[in-house]
Amino acid sequence: MPEKKIKLNEGDVYGFRYSEVRSFDPSWCFDGQLVCRKDREGNLYLEDTYWNSNGICFTLEKALKEGKLTFRFNLNEVEETNKDCVLYYDPKDIFNFSHQHGCYVSWRIKKGAKKSKEVMLNSINEKITEAYRKLASVVRDIELLSEKKTKVDGGNLSIYI
């Protein structure tokens, strides 16, 4: 199947992976997340987000020659948000735009995205399940402490509290 031709647009964000194993660590100071920018002459190029400026840059041709690009989103079509959005919105509308291997956390959501009933119900159900797990753990702690109390009441002082 022929590869789809890529047309760069300013603000496009691509995932990038080198196609060959390198003798250096290709993830060192490299996120593998490229943003399409314009230079002073108006030429488009792809810049890795690790340094957010003056980082590793590619022409489209070089990027395609050295690895694989996967379109993620365009910065002009999203707005900043926070990680809590994963509790409310469809995953296809949310993008982790963090850089420096997640040291600088940044989330984006499609402009105009609507909350998802299904995602919200799943989030609530996960929280309910976690609350029941914590409750079961607390109940078990109370049972064990009650057993220890009974032993100490009976004169057994060799137990660990």
Protein Blocks (a to p, Z undefined) as FASTA:
>chain_A
ZZddddddehiacddddfbdcfbdfkgopehiacddddfkopacdddfklopapacddfk
lmmmmmccddfbdfklcccddfklmmmmcfklpccfbeehhlagcddddehiacdfklmm
mmmmmmmmmmmmmmmmmmmmmmmmmmmmmmmmnopakbcZZ
